Amino acid sequence: MAGYLEYLERDGLSLSVGSLVGHGNVRAAVIGYEDRAPTSSELDEMRDLVAQAMEEGAVGLSTGLFYSPGCYANTDEVVALAEVAAEHGGIYATHMRSESNDLIGSVEETLEVGRRADVPVQVSHHKAIGPDNWGKVRYTLRRMEYARQRDGVEVQCDQYPYVASSTSLGALLPNWAHDGGDSALHQRLRDPAVRSQIREELASDRASDWDGILVTNVQNPDLKEYQGKTIAELADRDNERRDPAEILLDIVLEDENRTMHVNFGMDEDDVETVMRHDLTMIGSDGSSLCPCGPLGEGVPHPRNYGTFPRVLGTYVREREVVSLERAIHKMTGMPAARLGLDDRGILKEGARADLTVFDPETIQQTGNFLDPANYPAGIEHVLVNGTFVVEDGEHTETRPGEVIRT
């Protein structure tokens, strides 16, 4: 962590950055990508790595329990590491084990971690994927309220304002297929019998239809034509329908499990329900991209360019889901408070002058899922630590940002 943060500081930053320590990184460093529990000595080593990262400036621990290798960890392992983050004043943020069929069970596990580790909990990008699960967010939000009231769990959540998520295409495969890492996955996909088992589970356990799975970014140049097409569209090409699951497995294998996709699996009513809730803040779950160079490749999720303008334009101005004041607080004061930053996220004398100057009548996301790499409309100026980073809509090349350490 120290090396990473020092690297960020070396050439300067246009924005301020704080970092969580990733459970997946820690587990992979000690155990690799094996589907097993750590030994007692391995767990001690993992705890030591989390402690070191926290001492070097991490703001908390994150888990991706949906992904390999995090999916191989049991709750006790997560609690043991979250305790270390808590001892250093950090938070626990999680992409839960399931956001679809086992959404409720995953929320219960998350709350258990918060309770047992006595750590503030952040449910990352809260949602319900798949029609069979739409509406469950009403229960999960109430469950978070109850955990705060009865058990004292400091749980909150965040959200991006879209009905589609985005992650690696290989993440749709069953967890056991990833045991041992990518090389083991590739071997399984080349074994006809094992591949058949993977395909059957993929075809039966999906929360979304094939026409809701959009290929967005591939690394193999031979597969570039797949970008911007759904698995259903690829299956119907050339008047010869192919099995969609086989196409997906071919892409994962030929692109060495580096393909990204967008999954249209959420319900608009759920999005608005989560957004209105007092425990929800706004977060992009995205990356820092630009329309040119290596960071402009592929067809990324539009959240990378338009999360906050979409909230202010679509959900505040057009649909009146939340007020302008509440939306701004969900983007600024709430996240700052979650990280224990009392000099950011609020306008007051002596606070850091991190400011965005925008026109509430024109601010809006300008891109879409097929043409996402467009900067938003309506933002005139951005100041970081009192210095213009964007002035009259143009980047000033200044780098006044700071690394935020706990």
Secondary structure, DSSP 4 states (H G I P E B T S, - for coil): -HHHHHHHHHH-BSS-B--PEEHHHHHHHHT-S-SSPPPHHHHHHHHHHHHHHHHTT--EEEEETTSTTGGG--HHHHHHHHHHHHHTT-EEEEE-S-SSTTHHHHHHHHHHHHHHHT--EEETT----SGGGTTHHHHHHHHHHHIIIII---EEEEE-S-SEEEEEGGGGS-GGGGTT-HHHHHHHHHSHHHHHHHHHHHHHH-SS-GGGEEEEE-SSGGGGGGTTEEHHHHHTGGG----HHHHHHHHHHHTTT--EEEEE---HHHHHHHHHSTTEEE--------SSGGGG-S---THHHHHHHHIIIIIIIIS-SS-HHHHHHHHTHHHHHHTT-TTSSS--TTS---EEEE-TTT-B----SSS---PPBSEEEEEETTEEEEETTEE----B--B---
